[in-house]
């Protein structure tokens, strides 16, 4: 059995708005994300104490039920709503990165490489 895929969000939020952003994230955004079909968990990660001012000060991890759930989740109306949540923070967010990680078995890897 392979580990469940996950989506990792990294961002640098304007420091003077970080506390407000974290409250919004917990109270508004995470509940919206948890309504996305196929999302099974949400976790806020704390950047290490050695994080520089140029590095991310917001890290969030969202888990998917399985590989088949990823595309269904990303294309859902609930995901569109969660993406729109961020619009109000656009002026305060820098270096936003959203990455999806999933295990590839050798057959999948060979099919993509050939």
Secondary structure, 3 states (H helix, E strand, C coil): CCCCCEEEEEEEECHHHHHHHHHHHHHHHHHHHCCCCCEEEEEEECCCCCCCCCCCCEEEEEEECCHHHHHHHHCCHHHHHHHHHHHHHHHHEEEEEEEEECCCCHHHHHHHHC
